[in-house]
């Protein structure tokens, strides 16, 4: 058995990552959309642990995140932690399947958690704070023809996160075993918060959210319903995982994507897809005009909103209608669906209200910013 206690100052950072060390704790974040959210595309924004590691092995990591989510990537694999239902990844280290895996990957925000990934030759296990969250004897690598060569070479180990998630890591340890990792299987901890099975209502969509987040969502709900001249209609996804507020006269929408106790939210001038594809398009798109309008009073806020645009990380070819080009202050970004992306920090809900408030002010001026 060989135990590698990783010196956190030796991690190598790739892509658009920011990091610093303080009192022995590594803090890092990613400033661009992470490619591992797109099936089949490798992540390019990450911290790489020095060395390569062979199975059987155990990865122990003590980490904290403020908002979803954290990713631990061994070889070609990706284990997403603290992520929403629609992006819970558990990719194989040799032959990733590029599918969602609804294992119970939650852990408390703003608290350090002890995470263990154990890859044995015939078993795999994930533990969070000592609770078994995943167990399998049927991972692809266990019977893969690629495994022996990849294992002899050793697997790289990397960590990443969602855009603007703040990650703190106090410890990384990798243990390589001579024979077996000695997995002890016990009952998997079920996800106590799941999408509602009955017809969803606004109330049962948000019931699992932390109190402070639930209250601010309720506040925004009332604020949008009372807004004028923009008129928002509330829509609830049949699975209870998304609440959307649509202002059809402006072709504008705000969506809250909820997964039990976590969420993210987006706003956009949406694409109309009725009819033949050649007729698809937006009723309007005032993203650039709104940013310029905001910049008249608060240039720093306008710049921050521009950087909140969710970058396209692949799309669906050169004809992809979702790719949306925006330019502001001599910077250009290709955004996926033209979306502004917000996490679940309370300050980001304030940003949403400021931005939508500006869109409403423009609407009150006849749709033309002055």
C-alpha positions as CSV (number, residue, x, y, z in Angstrom):
1,X,0.0,0.0,0.0
2,X,1.3,3.5,-0.9
3,X,-0.3,6.6,0.5
4,X,0.2,9.9,-1.3
5,X,-0.6,12.9,0.8
6,X,-0.8,15.6,-1.9
7,X,1.0,18.9,-1.4
8,X,-1.8,21.3,-2.5
9,X,0.8,23.9,-3.6
10,X,1.9,21.6,-6.4
11,X,-1.4,21.4,-8.2
12,X,-1.3,22.6,-11.8
13,X,-4.1,24.8,-13.0
14,X,-5.4,24.7,-16.6
15,X,-7.9,26.8,-18.5
16,X,-9.8,29.6,-16.9
17,X,-9.2,28.8,-13.3
18,X,-8.3,31.1,-10.4
19,X,-6.7,29.8,-7.2
20,X,-4.9,30.9,-4.0
21,X,-3.5,29.2,-0.9
22,X,-4.2,30.5,2.6
23,X,-3.5,28.8,5.9
24,X,-3.0,25.5,4.1
25,X,-6.4,25.6,2.3
26,X,-6.6,25.8,-1.5
27,X,-9.3,28.0,-2.8
28,X,-10.3,27.8,-6.5
29,X,-13.0,28.7,-9.0
30,X,-13.6,28.5,-12.7
31,X,-14.5,31.7,-14.6
32,X,-15.9,30.1,-17.8
33,X,-18.4,27.4,-18.4
34,X,-16.9,24.0,-17.7
35,X,-16.9,21.6,-20.7
36,X,-17.6,18.6,-18.5
37,X,-21.2,19.8,-18.5
38,X,-21.4,18.9,-22.1
39,X,-21.5,15.1,-22.8
40,X,-18.6,13.8,-24.7
41,X,-16.4,16.9,-24.3
42,X,-13.4,16.9,-22.0
43,X,-13.1,19.5,-19.3
44,X,-10.5,22.2,-20.0
45,X,-10.7,24.2,-16.8
46,X,-9.4,22.2,-13.9
47,X,-6.7,21.7,-11.2
48,X,-4.5,18.6,-11.9
49,X,-3.0,16.6,-9.1
50,X,0.7,15.7,-9.7
51,X,1.4,12.1,-10.7
52,X,-0.6,9.2,-12.0
53,X,-2.3,6.5,-10.0
54,X,-3.1,2.9,-10.4
55,X,-6.1,0.8,-9.3
56,X,-7.0,-0.5,-6.7
57,X,-7.0,3.0,-5.2
58,X,-8.9,5.4,-2.9
59,X,-9.2,9.1,-3.4
60,X,-9.9,11.1,-0.2
61,X,-10.7,14.7,-0.5
62,X,-11.9,17.2,2.1
63,X,-13.7,20.0,0.4
64,X,-16.3,22.8,0.7
65,X,-18.4,24.5,-1.9
66,X,-20.7,27.5,-1.6
67,X,-23.0,26.7,-4.6
68,X,-23.3,23.7,-6.9
69,X,-21.1,21.9,-8.0
70,X,-17.8,20.0,-7.6
71,X,-16.3,17.5,-10.0
72,X,-13.6,14.9,-9.4
73,X,-12.2,13.4,-12.5
74,X,-10.1,10.2,-12.6
75,X,-8.9,9.2,-16.0
76,X,-11.8,9.7,-18.4
77,X,-14.3,9.7,-15.6
78,X,-16.2,12.4,-13.9
79,X,-18.0,12.3,-10.5
80,X,-20.1,15.3,-10.0
81,X,-21.0,16.3,-6.4
82,X,-23.6,18.7,-5.1
83,X,-25.0,19.1,-8.6
84,X,-28.6,19.5,-9.8
85,X,-30.6,16.5,-11.0
86,X,-30.1,17.4,-14.6
87,X,-26.3,17.3,-14.4
88,X,-25.4,14.4,-12.0
89,X,-22.5,12.8,-13.8
90,X,-20.8,9.5,-12.8
91,X,-18.7,8.8,-15.9
92,X,-16.6,5.7,-16.2
93,X,-12.8,6.1,-15.9
94,X,-12.1,4.1,-19.2
95,X,-15.3,4.2,-21.3
96,X,-17.6,7.1,-20.2
97,X,-21.3,6.5,-21.2
98,X,-22.2,10.2,-21.3
99,X,-25.4,9.8,-19.4
100,X,-27.0,11.3,-16.3
101,X,-26.7,9.2,-13.1
102,X,-29.2,10.1,-10.4
103,X,-27.1,9.0,-7.4
104,X,-27.4,10.9,-4.1
105,X,-24.5,13.3,-4.5
106,X,-25.6,16.1,-2.2
107,X,-23.7,17.5,0.8
108,X,-24.2,20.7,2.8
109,X,-23.1,24.0,1.3
110,X,-20.4,26.1,3.0
111,X,-19.3,23.1,5.2
112,X,-16.3,20.9,4.7
113,X,-17.2,17.3,3.7
114,X,-15.0,14.2,3.6
115,X,-15.4,12.6,0.2
116,X,-14.0,9.2,-0.7
117,X,-14.0,7.6,-4.2
118,X,-12.9,4.0,-4.0
119,X,-12.0,2.2,-7.3
120,X,-11.3,-1.5,-6.8
121,X,-10.8,-4.0,-9.6
122,X,-14.4,-5.5,-9.2
123,X,-16.2,-2.9,-7.1
124,X,-16.6,0.9,-6.8
125,X,-17.9,3.0,-4.0
126,X,-18.5,6.6,-3.1
127,X,-18.7,7.8,0.5
128,X,-19.6,11.3,1.7
129,X,-18.9,11.9,5.4
130,X,-18.8,8.1,5.9
131,X,-22.2,7.5,4.2
132,X,-22.3,5.2,1.2
133,X,-23.8,7.2,-1.7
134,X,-23.0,4.8,-4.5
135,X,-21.9,1.2,-4.9
136,X,-21.5,-0.9,-8.1
137,X,-20.0,-4.1,-9.4
138,X,-20.9,-3.2,-13.0
139,X,-18.8,-0.3,-14.0
140,X,-17.5,-0.4,-17.5
141,X,-13.8,-0.3,-16.5
142,X,-14.1,-3.6,-14.7
143,X,-14.5,-5.5,-18.0
144,X,-13.0,-2.9,-20.4
145,X,-10.3,-4.1,-22.9
146,X,-8.7,-0.7,-22.4
147,X,-8.3,-1.0,-18.6
148,X,-5.0,-2.9,-18.3
149,X,-3.0,-0.6,-20.5
150,X,-4.6,2.5,-19.0
151,X,-3.9,1.2,-15.4
152,X,-0.3,0.3,-16.2
153,X,0.2,3.9,-17.4
154,X,-1.7,5.3,-14.4
155,X,-4.8,7.5,-14.3
156,X,-4.6,11.3,-14.0
157,X,-6.6,12.9,-11.3
158,X,-8.2,16.4,-11.6
159,X,-10.8,18.5,-9.9
160,X,-13.1,21.2,-11.3
161,X,-16.3,23.0,-10.6
162,X,-19.2,24.9,-12.2
163,X,-18.7,28.4,-13.3
164,X,-18.2,30.8,-10.3
165,X,-18.5,28.0,-7.7
166,X,-16.0,28.7,-4.9
167,X,-14.3,25.5,-3.9
168,X,-12.0,25.1,-0.8
169,X,-9.9,22.0,-0.5
170,X,-8.0,21.3,2.8
171,X,-6.8,17.8,2.0
172,X,-6.2,15.4,-0.9
173,X,-4.9,11.9,-0.3
174,X,-4.6,9.0,-2.8
175,X,-4.0,5.5,-1.6
176,X,-2.8,2.8,-4.0
177,X,-3.4,-0.8,-2.8
178,X,-1.4,-3.9,-3.6
179,X,-4.3,-6.3,-3.7
180,X,-7.7,-4.9,-2.9
181,X,-9.0,-1.6,-1.6
182,X,-11.1,-3.5,0.9
183,X,-14.5,-2.0,0.2
184,X,-17.2,-2.6,2.8
185,X,-20.6,-2.4,1.2
186,X,-23.6,-1.2,3.3
187,X,-26.9,0.4,2.6
188,X,-26.7,3.3,0.1
189,X,-28.0,6.5,1.6
190,X,-31.1,7.5,-0.5
191,X,-31.7,11.0,-1.7
192,X,-34.3,12.2,0.7
193,X,-35.3,15.0,-1.7
194,X,-36.6,13.9,-5.1
195,X,-38.7,15.6,-7.7
196,X,-42.4,15.4,-6.7
197,X,-44.4,12.5,-8.2
198,X,-47.8,14.2,-7.8
199,X,-48.8,17.2,-10.0
200,X,-46.3,19.8,-9.0
201,X,-47.2,23.1,-7.5
202,X,-45.1,26.2,-6.8
203,X,-45.1,25.3,-3.1
204,X,-43.9,21.7,-3.4
205,X,-41.3,22.7,-6.0
206,X,-39.5,24.9,-3.5
207,X,-40.2,22.9,-0.3
208,X,-36.8,21.3,-0.2
209,X,-34.8,24.6,-0.5
210,X,-33.0,26.1,2.4
211,X,-35.2,28.6,4.2
212,X,-33.3,31.7,3.1
213,X,-33.4,30.6,-0.5
214,X,-37.1,29.6,-0.4
215,X,-38.0,33.0,1.0
216,X,-36.2,34.9,-1.7
217,X,-37.8,32.7,-4.4
218,X,-41.2,33.5,-3.0
219,X,-40.3,37.2,-2.9
220,X,-39.3,37.1,-6.6
221,X,-42.5,35.2,-7.5
222,X,-44.6,38.0,-6.0
223,X,-42.4,40.7,-7.5
224,X,-42.7,39.3,-11.0
225,X,-46.4,38.7,-10.9
226,X,-47.0,42.4,-9.8
227,X,-44.6,43.8,-12.5
228,X,-45.8,46.3,-15.1
229,X,-45.7,47.0,-18.0
230,X,-44.0,43.6,-18.4
231,X,-46.6,40.8,-17.8
232,X,-45.1,37.5,-16.6
233,X,-46.9,34.2,-16.7
234,X,-45.6,31.5,-14.4
235,X,-45.2,27.9,-15.7
236,X,-44.2,24.8,-13.7
237,X,-42.4,21.9,-15.3
238,X,-44.4,18.6,-15.1
239,X,-41.6,17.1,-13.1
240,X,-41.5,20.0,-10.7
241,X,-37.8,20.7,-11.5
242,X,-38.2,24.1,-13.2
243,X,-40.3,27.2,-12.6
244,X,-40.4,29.6,-15.6
245,X,-41.7,33.1,-15.8
246,X,-42.4,34.1,-19.3
247,X,-43.1,37.7,-20.6
248,X,-44.4,36.8,-24.1
249,X,-44.8,40.5,-25.3
250,X,-41.0,40.9,-24.9
251,X,-40.0,37.3,-25.7
252,X,-38.2,37.2,-22.4
253,X,-38.1,34.5,-19.7
254,X,-36.6,33.8,-16.3
255,X,-36.2,30.2,-15.1
256,X,-35.4,28.7,-11.8
257,X,-34.0,25.1,-12.1
258,X,-34.6,23.3,-8.8
259,X,-33.1,20.0,-7.6
260,X,-34.3,19.3,-4.1
261,X,-32.2,21.6,-1.9
262,X,-30.1,23.2,-4.7
263,X,-30.8,25.4,-7.7
264,X,-29.5,27.6,-10.4
265,X,-31.4,30.2,-12.4
266,X,-31.2,31.8,-15.9
267,X,-32.7,34.5,-17.9
268,X,-32.8,35.1,-21.7
269,X,-34.7,36.4,-24.7
270,X,-35.9,33.0,-25.7
271,X,-35.9,31.3,-29.1
272,X,-39.4,30.6,-30.6
273,X,-39.4,27.1,-32.2
274,X,-42.9,26.7,-33.5
275,X,-43.2,25.8,-37.2
276,X,-40.4,24.8,-39.6
277,X,-36.8,25.3,-38.4
278,X,-36.2,28.1,-41.0
279,X,-38.8,30.1,-39.2
280,X,-37.3,29.8,-35.7
281,X,-35.9,32.8,-34.0
282,X,-36.4,35.4,-31.2
283,X,-39.2,37.8,-31.0
284,X,-36.6,40.3,-29.7
285,X,-33.1,40.3,-28.2
286,X,-32.2,43.3,-26.1
287,X,-29.3,41.8,-24.2
288,X,-26.7,44.3,-25.6
289,X,-29.1,47.3,-25.3
290,X,-29.9,46.3,-21.7
291,X,-26.2,46.1,-20.8
292,X,-25.6,49.5,-22.3
293,X,-28.6,50.9,-20.4
294,X,-27.3,49.5,-17.1
295,X,-23.8,50.9,-17.9
296,X,-25.2,54.4,-17.8
297,X,-25.5,54.2,-14.0
298,X,-23.3,51.3,-13.0
299,X,-20.7,50.2,-15.6
300,X,-19.2,47.6,-13.2
301,X,-22.6,45.8,-12.8
302,X,-23.1,45.8,-16.5
303,X,-19.7,44.3,-17.0
304,X,-20.4,41.6,-14.4
305,X,-23.6,40.7,-16.1
306,X,-21.8,40.3,-19.4
307,X,-19.5,37.9,-17.8
308,X,-22.5,36.0,-16.4
309,X,-23.4,35.0,-19.9
310,X,-23.1,31.2,-20.2
311,X,-20.5,30.4,-22.8
312,X,-21.3,27.9,-25.6
313,X,-19.0,24.8,-25.1
314,X,-19.7,23.0,-28.3
315,X,-23.2,23.5,-29.6
316,X,-24.7,21.4,-32.4
317,X,-22.6,22.4,-35.4
318,X,-22.3,25.6,-37.4
319,X,-26.1,25.9,-37.9
320,X,-26.9,25.8,-34.2
321,X,-29.5,28.5,-33.5
322,X,-28.7,28.4,-29.8
323,X,-25.3,29.9,-30.3
324,X,-25.8,33.6,-29.6
325,X,-23.1,36.2,-30.2
326,X,-23.0,39.3,-27.9
327,X,-20.5,42.1,-27.9
328,X,-20.0,44.6,-25.0
329,X,-17.2,47.0,-24.2
330,X,-15.0,45.5,-26.9
331,X,-15.5,42.0,-25.6
332,X,-17.3,39.2,-27.5
333,X,-18.8,36.0,-26.2
334,X,-20.7,33.2,-27.9
335,X,-23.4,32.3,-25.4
336,X,-25.5,29.2,-25.2
337,X,-29.1,30.2,-25.9
338,X,-28.1,33.8,-24.9
339,X,-28.5,32.9,-21.3
340,X,-27.4,34.8,-18.2
341,X,-26.5,32.2,-15.6
342,X,-26.9,32.8,-11.8
343,X,-26.0,30.5,-8.9
344,X,-27.8,30.2,-5.5
345,X,-25.9,32.9,-3.6
346,X,-28.4,35.4,-2.2
347,X,-26.6,38.3,-3.9
348,X,-27.3,36.7,-7.3
349,X,-31.0,37.0,-6.8
350,X,-30.5,40.7,-6.2
351,X,-28.6,40.8,-9.6
352,X,-31.6,39.1,-11.2
353,X,-34.0,41.8,-9.9
354,X,-31.7,44.6,-11.0
355,X,-31.4,43.2,-14.5
356,X,-35.1,42.4,-15.0
357,X,-35.9,45.8,-13.5
358,X,-33.8,47.4,-16.2
359,X,-35.6,45.3,-18.9
360,X,-38.9,46.5,-17.5
361,X,-37.8,50.1,-17.5
362,X,-36.8,49.8,-21.2
363,X,-40.2,48.3,-21.9
364,X,-41.9,51.3,-20.2
365,X,-40.0,53.5,-22.6
366,X,-41.5,51.6,-25.6
367,X,-38.7,49.1,-25.8
368,X,-36.1,51.7,-26.7
369,X,-33.4,52.5,-24.1
370,X,-32.6,56.2,-23.6
